[in-house]
């Protein structure tokens, strides 16, 4: 029976390994501290400026600074923008447009993704490439406006919903297709053997499994639509109030000229629904990004 001998080389290797481990831990700590500092600068500073400016009076907010207000009037500014800025009407307008747009984009995009994921043929590969091309190719606004005028949907919520669904179908297809490819096809085959129709297979098997990815797509599409000014400005042409469009109109009309405290208060109230949605769905959003979008 042999025993291990302890030599100077062994001691040197042990010391070297300990040194490497200490350096690795130190590097990890430094990296974490740097990440936190960068996030505080990139996110904390704008958020702080937003809050303190929204809580100031007009005289203090003319030049937005990082200093605290001498007297907090955040709730008063909220009340002012809700009444004078007609936020209630604009809020319901945004809800009427956003909710159906997101729902239809998710439903139709999921159905299309299921077909594209299961039919791995060259024609379907071309169709998939065309389907996600909307991520990089912006729609022709003039053509869309002319088409809506021809069919009588220009300046209507229905026309705006159709535009948003068409624009953001690419986003949904991009996220969902990769995730569906990770779902075992044996689940669908077993359902077919039991006599299930394609629609039943989709709604009872596929759709429930898409929760994390759909949560990711929901927050992204909602964020795009809720904050959109460009498309709503041209397509609605002032015939309907949405929150970002309403803010743009009243600011450009001079109602909030030099009233930075009111503008920032409006932005906070407009962003609250998105913050609530993100807080409720953040776990599913993160798992959806790592589980499907990068496949």
N, C-alpha and C positions, 0 to 999 in steps of 0.2 A: 504494500500500500504506500503510495507516494504522497508527499505533502507539498503544498505550494510554497515556493521560496519567495521571500520578499527581497527584492533587489532595488538598488537606487533608481533603475529605469522605471520600475513599477511605481515608486513614490513620485517620480517626476510626472508620469502619465496621470496619476491621481490628482496632483496639484494642477496640472494643465486642464484637466476636465473640470475641476472645481472653478478655476478662473473663467473658463468658457461659459459655465452655467451662470456665474455671477454677472458676467458681461451681458449674457442673453437677457437675464432678468432686468438689469439696468436699462438695456435698450428697449425692452418692452414697456417699462414704466415711463421712460422719456417719450416714447412714441405715443403712449396713451395721453400723457400730459399735453403734448403738442396738438394732438387731435382735439382735445377738449378746448384748448385755447383758441384754435382756429375756428371751431364751431361757435364759441362765445363771440368771437369777433364778427363772423359772417351772419349769425342768426341773432345773437343777443343784442348787439348794438342797434340794428334796424328796429328790432322789436321794442327796445327801450325808448328809442326816439319816437316811435309810433305812439306808445302809451303816454309818455310825458307831454308830447305836443297836443294830443287829443284832450288832455286834462287842463290845458292852459286857457287863458283868456285870449282874445284877439290881439291885444297889445303885446303880450308875451310871445305869441306864436307867429308873429310876422316874420321873424327870423328863427326858424326851427333850430334849437340847440339841445344838448344833452342834459341841461340843468332841469331841476325839479320846478314845477310851477309854485308860485308864492301862495296860491290858493287853488286847490283842486276843484274843478267844475266839470268833471268827466260826465257825470250823469246829466248835468244840464246841457252839455253839448250833444249828448245822445238824444235827449228830448227835442232839441232844436232841429237836428237833421231828420229825425223821424217825422216831425210835423211840417217844417218848411221845405224839406227835401223830398217829401212825398214818398218815403221809403216803403210804406206799407203796400201801396199799389204796385211799386216796382218789385217788391219782394214776391208778391203773388204772381206777377208776370214772369219772373225768373223761375218760380216753381212750376208754373204751367208749361214752360218751354223745356226746362231741364229734366224733370222727372220722366215724361214720355220719351224724350230723346235718349236718355241713358238706358231706359228699359228696353226700347226697341233696338238700340245698338247692341246691347248685351245679348238679347234673345236671338236676333237675326245673325249676329256675328258668331254666336256659339253654334248655331245650326250649321252655318257655312263652314266653320272650323272643323266640325265633326266629319263632314263630307271630305274636306280637303286632307284631313289627317288620316283617314282610313283608305282613301283611294290613291295609292302611291304610283301614279302613272305620269308619264311625261306631260300629257295635256293638263293634268291637275297641277303639276309643278308650275307650269306657265300661268295657270289661273291663280295659284297662290301668290306668285310673284306680282301679278297685276293687282291682286287684292290688297297686298300690303304696300303697294307703290304710293298709296295716299299718305304714307308716313313722311315721304320726302317730296312729293309733288303736290303743291298747293292747288286747290280748285280754281277754275277761272270764274272770278266773281261776276264779271260782266255777263258771261254766258248764263250763269245761274240766275241772275236777276232777270234777264230776258225770258228765260224758260218759265220762271215763276209768274211773270206778267202774262205770258201767253195762256197759261193754265189757270190764271185767276187766283193765285196763292201769294202774290207779292204783298208784303206788309201784314201778313197774317201769322198767327202762332203756328198753324199747321204747316205753312211753308217753311218757317224757321226750323221746326222740328225735323222736317224732311231733309233740310240742308245739313243739320247737325248729325243726323243718323248717317247720311252718306259720307260725311267727312270722317267720322270717327269709327266707322266699321273697320277700317284698316287697323286701328289700334287694338280693337277687340280681337280680331282674327290673328294678329301677330302674337298676342299673349296666350290665347286659348288653344291655338293649333298645337303648339309645342307641348302643352300640358296634356292634351288628349292623347298624344302619341305615347305618353308614359302609362296610360291606362291599359291594362291587359285586355286584349280583344276577346279573350275567352269568356269574359262576362257577357259580352254582346252575343256571342255564339250560343251560349247556354240559354239566353232569353229567346233567341230566334227558334231554337229547338222546342221551346215551350209554347211557341206560337205567337210571341209578342210582335207587334207591328213596329216599324222604324220609329214612329212618333212615340210609342210607349217606351221603347228602349231609350230614346233620348231623354225623355222627361223623368223616367223612373230610375235610370242607371247613370247616364252620362252627366246630366245637369246637376244632380246632387253632389257629384264628385268635383265639380268645378268651383266650389265655394271659395277657396283661397285665391285662385286666379281671377275669378269674377270680382272679388273684393278689390283686387289691384286695379283691374280695368275700370271698376266703378269710380274709384277715387280719382283716377287720372282723367277719365272722360268728364266727370262732374266738375273737376277743377277747370278744364278747358272751357266748357260751356258756361259755367257760372261766371267766369271772369272775362268772357268774350265781349269785345266792343266792335272789332273790325267787321265781322259778318253781320251782326245785328244792326250796325249803323247803316249799312248799305241795303240790306234786305228788308228790314222793318220800316226804314225811312220815317222814323218818328211816329208811326201809327200805333206803337205799343211800347210800354215802359218796362225795361229790365234794369236790374240794379247797377251794373257797370255802365250801361248806356245812359241811365238817368244821371249818374254822377258826372259823366262826360258832358252831358247837355247842360246841367246846371252850373258846372264849373266854367264851361266855355261861354255861357250866357252872362257871366259876371256875378251870379248870386253868391258864389263862394270865392270871389276875387279877394286875395290876401287873407282869406279866412282859413288858414291852414289847420287851425284847431278843429273846424267843422269837417274839412276834407278828411283828416286823419280819423276823426270819430266815425265818419261814414264808412271808411275802409275797415275799421274794426268790426262794426256791426255787419257789414257785408261778408266778412270772412268768418264770422262765428259759425254758421252752418257747416262750412267746410272743416273747420277745426273739430267740431263735434263728430262729424262723419269719420274723420281720420282717427280720432281718439277711440271710437268704438270699433273700428276695423283694422287698426294698425298691425295686429298680429297676423291676421289673414293676408294683409297687404304684403308684409315681408315674406311670408311663406309662399305667397303666390309668385312673387318676383323670382325667388330662388328655385321654386319648383317647376315653373313652366316657361317663363319668358326666356331663360337662357338655354333651354333644351335645343 
